Amino acid sequence: MSLQKGTLCGLTNDYAKFVESCPDFKEDLEEINNKLIRELDRSGHPKASKSIDPKKNKEQGALFLFIGITAMLFSFVNASHIGFFVIPFGAIFYGARTLNKGWEQEKILAKKEALDNKKEK
């Protein structure tokens, strides 16, 4: 790279002859897809669901939250000792983490869709 001439092209080994983007550059669609899958997988808490489907994560998270809250209310009424609260708290925390992961994945997909729409224009 030269500050006066710019960056060397990886295809031609010449200095760049364009201003905005190279007409010969082709994006690697497989790498873009792999990057998206990695982002979706890394989103949210690592102990949450392993799914990269945001809809599934939101549904599963809401279900676990509902089960945990219901079990917690049942435990308050019927529990004779504190040990009955461990499972409901676990379900509530797992549900919240999984629901949050689904929301984060939706944000990532919305960002990608916005970038795709910009590129098409």
N, CA, C and O of each residue as an XYZ file, in Angstrom:
484
protein
N       0.845     -1.193      0.000
C       0.000      0.000      0.000
C       0.882      1.245      0.000
O       1.863      1.337      0.738
N       0.510      2.186     -0.838
C       1.211      3.455     -0.924
C       0.224      4.574     -0.616
O      -0.905      4.549     -1.106
N       0.623      5.541      0.177
C      -0.275      6.643      0.513
C      -0.587      7.499     -0.711
O      -1.654      8.110     -0.772
N       0.322      7.556     -1.687
C       0.073      8.352     -2.887
C      -0.766      7.588     -3.915
O      -1.636      8.174     -4.561
N      -0.512      6.298     -4.069
C      -1.167      5.535     -5.138
C      -2.332      4.666     -4.660
O      -3.203      4.322     -5.459
N      -2.367      4.308     -3.383
C      -3.463      3.504     -2.865
C      -3.076      2.058     -2.608
O      -1.906      1.736     -2.401
N      -4.080      1.198     -2.627
C      -3.920     -0.213     -2.288
C      -3.668     -1.047     -3.537
O      -4.192     -0.752     -4.611
N      -2.857     -2.094     -3.383
C      -2.647     -3.031     -4.475
C      -3.830     -3.987     -4.585
O      -4.360     -4.454     -3.576
N      -4.236     -4.273     -5.816
C      -5.331     -5.209     -6.080
C      -4.831     -6.631     -5.904
O      -3.754     -6.979     -6.389
N      -5.608     -7.452     -5.213
C      -5.240     -8.849     -5.025
C      -5.414     -9.679     -6.284
O      -4.833    -10.760     -6.389
N      -6.200     -9.202     -7.245
C      -6.427     -9.931     -8.493
C      -5.365     -9.622     -9.544
O      -4.852    -10.528    -10.200
N      -5.035     -8.328     -9.704
C      -4.146     -7.922    -10.798
C      -2.762     -7.492    -10.336
O      -1.866     -7.341    -11.167
N      -2.559     -7.292     -9.043
C      -1.309     -6.775     -8.471
C      -0.970     -5.378     -8.981
O       0.191     -4.971     -8.945
N      -1.968     -4.644     -9.454
C      -1.807     -3.248     -9.868
C      -2.441     -2.355     -8.810
O      -3.212     -2.809     -7.964
N      -2.093     -1.063     -8.880
C      -2.745     -0.116     -7.986
C      -4.182      0.095     -8.450
O      -4.483     -0.028     -9.637
N      -5.047      0.405     -7.527
C      -6.469      0.552     -7.822
C      -6.707      1.678     -8.819
O      -6.113      2.751     -8.717
N      -7.601      1.412     -9.803
C      -7.953      2.405    -10.815
C      -9.421      2.787    -10.679
O     -10.057      3.164    -11.664
N      -9.960      2.694     -9.480
C     -11.361      3.025     -9.221
C     -11.438      3.868     -7.955
O     -10.487      3.949     -7.178
N     -12.608      4.498     -7.768
C     -12.772      5.367     -6.609
C     -13.572      4.671     -5.510
O     -13.092      4.567     -4.381
N     -14.767      4.198     -5.810
C     -15.660      3.614     -4.801
C     -15.482      2.102     -4.657
O     -15.148      1.607     -3.581
N     -15.708      1.384     -5.744
C     -15.628     -0.079     -5.666
C     -15.076     -0.647     -6.964
O     -15.225     -0.061     -8.036
N     -14.445     -1.782     -6.841
C     -13.823     -2.439     -7.989
C     -14.882     -3.172     -8.811
O     -15.659     -3.949     -8.256
N     -14.925     -2.941    -10.107
C     -15.920     -3.638    -10.934
C     -15.630     -5.135    -11.078
O     -16.528     -5.906    -11.418
N     -14.396     -5.550    -10.824
C     -14.032     -6.961    -10.967
C     -14.220     -7.762     -9.681
O     -14.117     -8.988     -9.692
N     -14.495     -7.071     -8.571
C     -14.633     -7.746     -7.281
C     -15.953     -8.504     -7.213
O     -17.015     -7.952     -7.501
N     -15.872     -9.775     -6.829
C     -17.068    -10.599     -6.654
C     -17.088    -11.090     -5.209
O     -16.129    -11.691     -4.726
N     -18.207    -10.819     -4.528
C     -18.334    -11.259     -3.150
C     -18.479    -12.772     -3.088
O     -19.118    -13.388     -3.941
N     -17.876    -13.353     -2.071
C     -17.995    -14.787     -1.835
C     -19.277    -15.025     -1.043
O     -19.306    -14.840      0.173
N     -20.334    -15.435     -1.739
C     -21.640    -15.593     -1.106
C     -21.618    -16.664     -0.024
O     -22.319    -16.545      0.982
N     -20.831    -17.693     -0.220
C     -20.743    -18.750      0.792
C     -20.118    -18.218      2.078
O     -20.558    -18.564      3.175
N     -19.086    -17.372      1.942
C     -18.450    -16.794      3.124
C     -19.393    -15.818      3.827
O     -19.422    -15.763      5.057
N     -20.155    -15.059      3.067
C     -21.129    -14.141      3.663
C     -22.166    -14.934      4.452
O     -22.529    -14.552      5.564
N     -22.641    -16.033      3.879
C     -23.618    -16.883      4.561
C     -23.016    -17.513      5.818
O     -23.674    -17.569      6.856
N     -21.782    -17.982      5.732
C     -21.115    -18.569      6.901
C     -20.933    -17.535      8.011
O     -21.078    -17.854      9.191
N     -20.614    -16.293      7.630
C     -20.451    -15.226      8.620
C     -21.780    -14.949      9.328
O     -21.814    -14.758     10.543
N     -22.864    -14.930      8.564
C     -24.189    -14.709      9.147
C     -24.533    -15.823     10.135
O     -25.036    -15.553     11.225
N     -24.265    -17.060      9.760
C     -24.556    -18.199     10.641
C     -23.725    -18.099     11.924
O     -24.233    -18.388     13.008
N     -22.462    -17.696     11.815
C     -21.620    -17.530     13.010
C     -22.169    -16.428     13.912
O     -22.203    -16.585     15.132
N     -22.602    -15.309     13.315
C     -23.176    -14.223     14.118
C     -24.442    -14.674     14.829
O     -24.640    -14.367     16.005
N     -25.307    -15.406     14.116
C     -26.541    -15.887     14.728
C     -26.245    -16.864     15.855
O     -26.921    -16.858     16.884
N     -25.242    -17.695     15.662
C     -24.873    -18.685     16.677
C     -24.283    -18.016     17.917
O     -24.538    -18.458     19.038
N     -23.493    -16.952     17.727
C     -22.850    -16.276     18.851
C     -23.789    -15.331     19.595
O     -23.479    -14.916     20.712
N     -24.909    -14.989     19.009
C     -25.792    -14.013     19.650
C     -26.389    -14.594     20.922
O     -26.526    -15.809     21.068
N     -26.740    -13.704     21.834
C     -27.370    -14.141     23.073
C     -26.390    -14.770     24.039
O     -25.179    -14.762     23.821
N     -26.930    -15.307     25.097
C     -26.135    -15.935     26.151
C     -25.654    -17.307     25.677
O     -26.417    -18.030     25.037
N     -24.399    -17.684     25.977
C     -23.886    -18.974     25.511
C     -24.621    -20.189     26.100
O     -24.575    -21.275     25.522
N     -25.291    -20.016     27.232
C     -26.018    -21.135     27.833
C     -27.464    -21.213     27.337
O     -28.233    -22.064     27.787
N     -27.829    -20.334     26.419
C     -29.182    -20.372     25.866
C     -29.252    -21.435     24.765
O     -28.303    -22.194     24.570
N     -30.324    -21.482     24.084
C     -30.558    -22.470     23.026
C     -29.438    -22.440     21.992
O     -28.828    -21.395     21.766
N     -29.167    -23.579     21.365
C     -28.144    -23.671     20.327
C     -28.718    -23.380     18.938
O     -27.978    -23.363     17.954
N     -30.005    -23.155     18.856
C     -30.664    -22.931     17.570
C     -30.277    -21.572     16.993
O     -30.035    -20.622     17.737
N     -30.220    -21.485     15.653
C     -29.982    -20.199     15.000
C     -31.275    -19.666     14.377
O     -31.242    -18.723     13.586
N     -32.403    -20.264     14.731
C     -33.705    -19.822     14.231
C     -34.335    -18.890     15.269
O     -34.727    -19.350     16.342
N     -34.441    -17.577     14.970
C     -34.958    -16.652     15.975
C     -36.404    -16.947     16.381
O     -36.762    -16.780     17.547
N     -37.218    -17.376     15.451
C     -38.622    -17.669     15.783
C     -38.700    -18.819     16.791
O     -39.447    -18.756     17.767
N     -37.920    -19.862     16.537
C     -37.902    -21.017     17.444
C     -37.394    -20.607     18.828
O     -37.944    -21.036     19.842
N     -36.350    -19.780     18.874
C     -35.803    -19.341     20.153
C     -36.800    -18.495     20.925
O     -36.927    -18.647     22.140
N     -37.508    -17.608     20.243
C     -38.503    -16.779     20.930
C     -39.647    -17.635     21.466
O     -40.105    -17.429     22.590
N     -40.108    -18.593     20.664
C     -41.199    -19.467     21.119
C     -40.756    -20.319     22.302
O     -41.474    -20.442     23.295
N     -39.561    -20.909     22.187
C     -39.047    -21.762     23.260
C     -38.795    -20.937     24.526
O     -39.098    -21.383     25.633
N     -38.242    -19.737     24.360
C     -37.986    -18.872     25.516
C     -39.267    -18.476     26.221
O     -39.332    -18.495     27.450
N     -40.296    -18.113     25.451
C     -41.580    -17.734     26.048
C     -42.210    -18.918     26.777
O     -42.794    -18.754     27.848
N     -42.089    -20.108     26.193
C     -42.640    -21.304     26.820
C     -41.954    -21.591     28.162
O     -42.620    -21.861     29.162
N     -40.616    -21.530     28.172
C     -39.894    -21.783     29.423
C     -40.194    -20.710     30.470
O     -40.306    -21.012     31.658
N     -40.322    -19.459     30.029
C     -40.700    -18.405     30.969
C     -42.068    -18.693     31.579
O     -42.248    -18.585     32.792
N     -43.020    -19.054     30.744
C     -44.367    -19.358     31.228
C     -44.351    -20.531     32.204
O     -44.967    -20.472     33.268
N     -43.637    -21.601     31.832
C     -43.550    -22.780     32.707
C     -42.887    -22.401     34.033
O     -43.362    -22.790     35.101
N     -41.798    -21.647     33.965
C     -41.093    -21.248     35.182
C     -41.933    -20.384     36.099
O     -41.956    -20.594     37.312
N     -42.625    -19.411     35.520
C     -43.469    -18.531     36.340
C     -44.634    -19.305     36.937
O     -44.976    -19.111     38.103
N     -45.249    -20.184     36.144
C     -46.352    -21.003     36.654
C     -45.874    -21.912     37.782
O     -46.530    -22.021     38.818
N     -44.736    -22.560     37.580
C     -44.185    -23.439     38.616
C     -43.812    -22.642     39.862
O     -43.969    -23.129     40.982
N     -43.320    -21.423     39.670
C     -42.962    -20.579     40.815
C     -44.214    -20.232     41.625
O     -44.206    -20.318     42.853
N     -45.273    -19.847     40.945
C     -46.521    -19.529     41.651
C     -47.065    -20.753     42.382
O     -47.536    -20.651     43.514
N     -46.997    -21.906     41.727
C     -47.443    -23.146     42.355
C     -46.576    -23.466     43.577
O     -47.081    -23.925     44.602
N     -45.263    -23.219     43.456
C     -44.349    -23.487     44.567
C     -44.614    -22.577     45.752
O     -44.521    -23.013     46.900
N     -44.943    -21.312     45.490
C     -45.255    -20.394     46.586
C     -46.443    -20.892     47.399
O     -46.473    -20.767     48.623
N     -47.413    -21.453     46.703
C     -48.629    -21.903     47.379
C     -48.401    -23.218     48.116
O     -48.902    -23.406     49.225
N     -47.643    -24.133     47.499
C     -47.560    -25.500     48.025
C     -46.210    -25.898     48.616
O     -46.094    -26.996     49.160
N     -45.201    -25.062     48.531
C     -43.864    -25.478     48.958
C     -43.749    -25.509     50.477
O     -44.210    -24.608     51.178
N     -43.124    -26.565     50.955
C     -42.890    -26.663     52.391
C     -41.444    -26.291     52.727
O     -41.125    -26.026     53.886
N     -40.569    -26.273     51.713
C     -39.195    -25.823     51.933
C     -38.655    -25.167     50.662
O     -39.264    -25.250     49.596
N     -37.523    -24.528     50.796
C     -36.977    -23.664     49.743
C     -36.507    -24.435     48.503
O     -36.386    -23.825     47.440
N     -36.243    -25.719     48.584
C     -35.732    -26.508     47.465
C     -36.646    -26.549     46.255
O     -36.184    -26.793     45.140
N     -37.923    -26.315     46.453
C     -38.867    -26.351     45.340
C     -38.710    -25.152     44.396
O     -39.294    -25.153     43.312
N     -37.950    -24.150     44.776
C     -37.812    -22.951     43.952
C     -36.672    -23.026     42.942
O     -36.578    -22.166     42.066
N     -35.811    -24.024     43.042
C     -34.652    -24.121     42.171
C     -35.065    -24.359     40.719
O     -34.590    -23.659     39.825
N     -35.921    -25.312     40.477
C     -36.329    -25.640     39.106
C     -37.093    -24.479     38.454
O     -36.802    -24.145     37.305
N     -38.058    -23.852     39.140
C     -38.726    -22.713     38.498
C     -37.769    -21.569     38.145
O     -37.890    -20.965     37.079
N     -36.822    -21.272     39.037
C     -35.861    -20.209     38.725
C     -35.010    -20.588     37.514
O     -34.734    -19.746     36.659
N     -34.599    -21.839     37.443
C     -33.820    -22.296     36.288
C     -34.597    -22.146     34.993
O     -34.053    -21.695     33.985
N     -35.869    -22.523     35.018
C     -36.704    -22.396     33.821
C     -36.888    -20.933     33.444
O     -36.872    -20.594     32.261
N     -37.060    -20.068     34.426
C     -37.232    -18.635     34.149
C     -35.958    -18.056     33.529
O     -36.030    -17.334     32.535
N     -34.797    -18.365     34.106
C     -33.545    -17.838     33.569
C     -33.268    -18.370     32.170
O     -32.882    -17.610     31.282
N     -33.461    -19.670     31.967
C     -33.238    -20.243     30.639
C     -34.204    -19.628     29.625
O     -33.802    -19.302     28.508
N     -35.448    -19.473     29.997
C     -36.438    -18.877     29.101
C     -36.082    -17.449     28.730
O     -36.189    -17.061     27.567
N     -35.659    -16.662     29.716
C     -35.290    -15.266     29.445
C     -34.076    -15.198     28.518
O     -34.043    -14.389     27.591
N     -33.084    -16.045     28.772
C     -31.885    -16.059     27.917
C     -32.232    -16.462     26.484
O     -31.743    -15.854     25.531
N     -33.063    -17.473     26.333
C     -33.420    -17.960     25.008
C     -34.282    -16.936     24.270
O     -34.103    -16.719     23.072
N     -35.204    -16.315     24.976
C     -36.034    -15.273     24.375
C     -35.164    -14.098     23.918
O     -35.352    -13.572     22.821
N     -34.225    -13.695     24.750
C     -33.299    -12.617     24.393
C     -32.454    -12.991     23.179
O     -32.207    -12.151     22.314
N     -32.014    -14.237     23.109
C     -31.226    -14.688     21.958
C     -32.047    -14.555     20.680
O     -31.528    -14.107     19.658
N     -33.319    -14.938     20.725
C     -34.193    -14.797     19.561
C     -34.331    -13.350     19.131
O     -34.312    -13.054     17.936
N     -34.471    -12.435     20.100
C     -34.568    -11.006     19.768
C     -33.283    -10.497     19.122
O     -33.331     -9.752     18.143
N     -32.135    -10.899     19.665
C     -30.855    -10.476     19.097
C     -30.678    -11.023     17.686
O     -30.180    -10.319     16.807
N     -31.080    -12.267     17.461
C     -30.978    -12.855     16.130
C     -31.869    -12.106     15.135
O     -31.481    -11.915     13.983
N     -33.046    -11.685     15.568
C     -33.912    -10.899     14.688
C     -33.248     -9.585     14.296
O     -33.355     -9.156     13.147
N     -32.562     -8.943     15.241
C     -31.866     -7.697     14.943
C     -30.765     -7.931     13.902
O     -30.601     -7.134     12.979
N     -30.011     -9.029     14.055
C     -28.944     -9.355     13.113
C     -29.527     -9.583     11.719
O     -28.991     -9.081     10.732
N     -30.616    -10.335     11.637
C     -31.239    -10.598     10.339
C     -31.813     -9.320      9.725
O     -31.751     -9.145      8.508
N     -32.365     -8.434     10.539
C     -32.891     -7.165     10.024
C     -31.762     -6.298      9.475
O     -31.916     -5.656      8.436
N     -30.618     -6.280     10.180
C     -29.459     -5.528      9.698
C     -28.967     -6.067      8.360
O     -28.648     -5.307      7.446
N     -28.912     -7.393      8.266
C     -28.463     -8.016      7.020
C     -29.427     -7.700      5.881
O     -28.997     -7.427      4.760
N     -30.713     -7.736      6.160
C     -31.707     -7.430      5.136
C     -31.585     -5.976      4.682
O     -31.716     -5.687      3.493
N     -31.339     -5.072      5.608
C     -31.162     -3.660      5.252
C     -29.931     -3.474      4.377
O     -29.970     -2.707      3.415
N     -28.837     -4.165      4.697
C     -27.628     -4.087      3.871
C     -27.877     -4.669      2.485
O     -27.414     -4.115      1.488
N     -28.605     -5.785      2.414
C     -28.922     -6.385      1.126
C     -29.763     -5.442      0.276
O     -29.558     -5.342     -0.934
N     -30.709     -4.750      0.906
C     -31.561     -3.804      0.177
C     -30.745     -2.616     -0.321
O     -31.010     -2.110     -1.411
N     -29.752     -2.155      0.455
C     -28.879     -1.070      0.028
C     -28.052     -1.483     -1.177
O     -27.872     -0.706     -2.115
N     -27.548     -2.715     -1.146
C     -26.710     -3.199     -2.239
C     -27.502     -3.319     -3.540
O     -26.963     -3.093     -4.624
N     -28.771     -3.672     -3.431
C     -29.603     -3.838     -4.619
C     -29.886     -2.506     -5.305
O     -30.107     -2.460     -6.515
N     -29.881     -1.422     -4.530
C     -30.200     -0.102     -5.099
C     -29.066      0.508     -5.833
O     -29.195      1.613     -6.361
